[in-house]
Amino acid sequence: MPINLLHRLSEQDLPVAVTRGKDVDSVRVLALAGHIKATVPKPVRTLDGYDQPPAVVASITSLGRSMIKRFPRRSMP
């Protein structure tokens, strides 16, 4: 879920490369929503299908920081 990734990104030193396919999709969503500034390369066609190069998250925007405060992590019981 994109908000979970946003919380994880807020705990890391940026810029950071995101390599997992699901996380790259979440980076796309967060960038389109204006929560982060990121570079997401297009998938590369291979003989077996497609390969997704890593996305690079450069920063979290003020809107993204606002979302982190508005939707805090839920503690697991």
Secondary structure, DSSP 8 states (H G I E B T S, - for coil): -HHHHHHHHHTS-SSEEE-SHHHHHHHHHHHHHTSEEEE----EEETTEEE---EEEEEE-HHHHHHHHHS------
